[in-house]
């Protein structure tokens, strides 16, 4: 009886042993993005300790810190009125001695800084996801430069639920394996779940006037839980060099998480 091989995606070889820090574009510095940045800082420092070049992150967000952001998002009173991206990057660079960069505009493919190996989106509406997907599609055929686009990780959530989905930008060359059925292409969330995204009720992205009002839209710990779990998947991509799942769906109200296996 022939046993079916397990599906597995092997990390692009460049990310395993790069000569320079791996470039990352993080889009969105709000409830989830501000927490993801801290997780990426921890990840980069740990990678350095293990002999890896670590990460070079560029954070994109054109919003400023308001009173409603305090508490649920990772900002301090002293940062009120500052651009979110600038506040976070300044804090992380001072804390860890990094030289990460802030962009005070929306992400745009025409920017000279648009290219990166990994893209992470933490945005709060469906339309923006489709815009990012189109921008990344336009960047797909960029040869074999150091910043060649490879992966897109998307974070999304409602009040108590959320998901993280990892995609490849194009197809990642896979090694031959006698043990696994290797999968080089992981579809965009906008391709695989397009109909659900189109039909879903879009979140109200109108800025909240208070923390209490913001908590009516997103619960206090949904963003940080997604950030840690999502970055754990990214960590496995680097640390193990292969993954058998490419994301998960989370319900924080029932404390249930469902892995999205590679198929």
C-alpha positions as CSV (number, residue, x, y, z in Angstrom):
1,X,0.0,0.0,0.0
2,X,1.4,3.3,-1.1
3,X,1.6,5.9,1.7
4,X,0.8,9.5,0.7
5,X,3.6,11.9,1.4
6,X,3.1,14.8,3.8
7,X,2.9,18.3,2.1
8,X,5.8,20.5,3.0
9,X,7.1,23.9,1.9
10,X,10.9,24.4,2.2
11,X,12.1,28.0,2.9
12,X,13.8,29.8,0.1
13,X,17.5,29.0,0.5
14,X,18.6,32.7,0.5
15,X,16.8,33.3,3.8
16,X,18.6,30.5,5.6
17,X,22.1,31.8,5.3
18,X,22.0,35.4,3.8
19,X,25.1,37.6,3.6
20,X,23.1,40.6,4.7
21,X,20.1,41.1,7.0
22,X,16.9,39.9,5.4
23,X,14.8,42.9,4.2
24,X,11.3,43.1,5.6
25,X,8.5,45.6,4.7
26,X,5.9,45.8,7.4
27,X,2.7,47.6,6.3
28,X,0.6,49.1,9.1
29,X,1.7,50.1,12.6
30,X,-1.6,49.9,14.5
31,X,-3.0,47.4,17.0
32,X,-1.3,44.3,15.3
33,X,1.6,46.0,13.5
34,X,2.9,47.7,16.6
35,X,3.0,44.3,18.4
36,X,4.5,42.5,15.4
37,X,7.4,45.0,15.4
38,X,8.4,44.0,18.9
39,X,8.2,40.4,18.0
40,X,10.4,41.0,14.9
41,X,13.0,42.8,17.1
42,X,13.2,39.8,19.4
43,X,13.4,37.5,16.4
44,X,16.2,39.4,14.8
45,X,18.3,39.6,18.0
46,X,17.9,35.9,18.5
47,X,18.8,35.1,14.9
48,X,22.0,37.2,15.4
49,X,22.9,35.2,18.5
50,X,22.6,32.0,16.4
51,X,24.9,33.3,13.7
52,X,22.3,34.5,11.3
53,X,22.4,38.1,9.8
54,X,18.9,38.9,11.2
55,X,16.4,41.3,9.8
56,X,16.3,44.8,8.3
57,X,12.8,46.2,8.8
58,X,11.1,49.1,7.1
59,X,7.8,50.2,8.7
60,X,5.1,51.9,6.6
61,X,2.3,53.9,8.2
62,X,1.0,57.5,7.6
63,X,-1.1,57.7,10.8
64,X,-0.2,59.6,14.0
65,X,-0.5,58.4,17.6
66,X,-3.8,59.6,19.2
67,X,-5.2,59.2,22.7
68,X,-7.4,56.3,21.5
69,X,-4.3,54.3,20.6
70,X,-2.9,54.2,24.2
71,X,-3.5,50.9,25.9
72,X,-4.5,48.6,23.0
73,X,-1.6,49.7,20.7
74,X,2.0,49.8,21.8
75,X,2.4,53.6,22.2
76,X,3.2,55.9,25.2
77,X,1.7,59.2,26.2
78,X,5.0,60.9,25.3
79,X,4.5,59.7,21.7
80,X,1.2,61.4,21.1
81,X,1.2,63.4,17.9
82,X,4.1,61.5,16.4
83,X,3.9,59.4,13.3
84,X,3.3,55.8,14.5
85,X,6.1,54.4,12.3
86,X,8.6,57.0,13.6
87,X,7.7,56.4,17.2
88,X,8.0,52.7,17.0
89,X,11.2,52.7,14.9
90,X,12.9,55.2,17.1
91,X,12.1,53.2,20.2
92,X,13.2,49.9,18.8
93,X,16.5,51.4,17.4
94,X,17.3,52.9,20.8
95,X,16.4,49.7,22.6
96,X,18.3,47.3,20.5
97,X,20.9,49.3,18.6
98,X,19.3,48.5,15.2
99,X,19.1,50.8,12.2
100,X,15.5,50.0,11.1
101,X,13.7,52.6,9.0
102,X,10.3,54.4,9.2
103,X,8.1,55.5,6.3
104,X,5.4,58.1,7.0
105,X,3.4,57.3,3.8
106,X,1.3,54.4,2.7
107,X,3.2,51.6,1.1
108,X,3.6,52.1,-2.6
109,X,5.4,50.0,-5.2
110,X,6.9,53.1,-6.9
111,X,9.0,53.8,-3.9
112,X,12.7,53.1,-4.1
113,X,12.3,51.2,-0.9
114,X,9.4,49.0,-2.1
115,X,11.5,45.9,-2.6
116,X,12.0,43.4,0.2
117,X,12.3,39.7,0.7
118,X,9.4,39.5,3.1
119,X,6.2,41.6,3.3
120,X,4.0,41.7,6.4
121,X,0.6,43.4,6.2
122,X,-1.3,44.5,9.3
123,X,-4.1,46.5,7.8
124,X,-7.7,47.0,8.9
125,X,-9.8,46.7,5.7
126,X,-10.4,44.4,2.8
127,X,-9.7,46.9,0.0
128,X,-6.2,47.6,1.2
129,X,-5.4,43.9,1.1
130,X,-6.3,43.7,-2.6
131,X,-4.2,46.8,-3.3
132,X,-1.2,45.2,-1.6
133,X,-1.8,42.0,-3.5
134,X,-1.7,43.9,-6.8
135,X,1.4,45.8,-5.8
136,X,3.2,42.5,-4.9
137,X,2.1,40.9,-8.1
138,X,3.7,43.8,-10.0
139,X,6.9,43.3,-8.0
140,X,7.0,39.5,-8.6
141,X,9.3,39.3,-11.6
142,X,12.4,41.1,-10.3
143,X,15.2,38.6,-11.1
144,X,17.5,37.4,-8.4
145,X,18.5,40.6,-6.5
146,X,19.2,40.5,-2.8
147,X,15.8,42.0,-2.1
148,X,13.9,39.7,-4.4
149,X,10.2,39.5,-3.1
150,X,9.7,36.0,-1.7
151,X,6.9,35.9,1.0
152,X,3.8,37.8,2.1
153,X,2.4,37.3,5.6
154,X,-1.1,38.9,6.1
155,X,-2.6,39.5,9.5
156,X,-6.3,40.2,9.8
157,X,-8.9,40.3,12.6
158,X,-12.3,41.4,13.8
159,X,-13.2,41.9,17.5
160,X,-12.5,38.3,18.8
161,X,-11.3,36.4,15.7
162,X,-8.5,36.7,13.3
163,X,-6.2,34.9,10.9
164,X,-2.6,34.9,9.7
165,X,-1.8,33.5,6.2
166,X,1.6,33.1,4.7
167,X,1.9,33.3,0.9
168,X,4.7,33.0,-1.6
169,X,5.3,35.8,-4.1
170,X,5.6,33.6,-7.2
171,X,7.0,30.1,-6.8
172,X,9.8,29.2,-4.5
173,X,12.2,26.6,-5.9
174,X,12.0,23.4,-3.8
175,X,14.6,20.7,-3.2
176,X,14.0,17.2,-4.2
177,X,12.6,15.1,-1.4
178,X,11.9,11.4,-1.0
179,X,10.1,12.0,2.3
180,X,7.8,15.0,1.5
181,X,5.6,16.2,-1.3
182,X,7.1,19.7,-1.7
183,X,4.9,22.7,-2.5
184,X,6.6,25.8,-4.0
185,X,3.6,28.1,-4.4
186,X,1.4,29.2,-1.5
187,X,-1.5,31.3,-2.8
188,X,-2.3,34.9,-1.8
189,X,-5.2,35.3,0.7
190,X,-6.8,37.5,-1.9
191,X,-6.8,34.5,-4.4
192,X,-7.7,31.6,-2.1
193,X,-10.4,33.5,0.0
194,X,-11.4,36.2,-2.5
195,X,-15.1,35.5,-2.4
196,X,-15.2,35.4,1.4
197,X,-13.2,38.7,1.5
198,X,-15.5,40.3,-1.0
199,X,-18.6,39.2,0.8
200,X,-17.4,39.9,4.3
201,X,-18.5,43.0,6.2
202,X,-15.6,45.4,6.1
203,X,-14.4,46.7,9.4
204,X,-15.1,50.3,10.2
205,X,-11.7,51.9,10.0
206,X,-12.9,55.3,11.2
207,X,-10.4,56.4,13.9
208,X,-11.8,55.8,17.4
209,X,-12.1,58.7,19.9
210,X,-11.3,56.7,23.0
211,X,-9.8,53.4,24.1
212,X,-13.3,52.3,25.2
213,X,-14.6,52.9,21.7
214,X,-11.6,51.1,20.1
215,X,-12.3,48.1,22.3
216,X,-15.8,47.8,20.8
217,X,-14.1,47.0,17.5
218,X,-11.2,44.9,18.6
219,X,-10.7,43.1,21.9
220,X,-7.7,44.0,24.1
221,X,-5.6,40.9,23.4
222,X,-6.6,39.8,19.9
223,X,-3.8,41.8,18.2
224,X,-1.0,40.7,20.5
225,X,-2.1,37.0,20.3
226,X,-2.1,37.1,16.5
227,X,1.2,38.9,16.5
228,X,3.0,36.3,18.6
229,X,1.5,33.3,16.9
230,X,2.1,34.7,13.4
231,X,5.7,35.6,14.1
232,X,6.1,32.1,15.6
233,X,5.3,30.8,12.1
234,X,7.8,33.2,10.5
235,X,10.4,32.0,13.1
236,X,9.8,28.3,12.0
237,X,10.3,29.4,8.4
238,X,13.8,30.6,9.4
239,X,14.7,28.2,12.2
240,X,13.4,24.9,10.8
241,X,13.8,25.7,7.1
242,X,10.4,24.2,6.3
243,X,6.8,24.4,7.3
244,X,3.8,22.1,7.0
245,X,1.2,24.7,7.7
246,X,1.1,28.3,6.4
247,X,-1.1,30.0,8.8
248,X,-4.1,29.7,11.2
249,X,-7.5,30.9,12.1
250,X,-8.0,32.0,15.7
251,X,-11.1,32.6,17.9
252,X,-9.9,34.2,21.1
253,X,-13.4,34.2,22.7
254,X,-13.5,30.3,22.6
255,X,-9.6,30.0,22.8
256,X,-9.7,27.9,19.6
257,X,-7.0,27.9,16.9
258,X,-7.1,26.0,13.6
259,X,-4.0,25.5,11.6
260,X,-4.1,26.0,7.9
261,X,-2.2,23.1,6.5
262,X,-0.3,23.2,3.2
263,X,-2.1,21.4,0.4
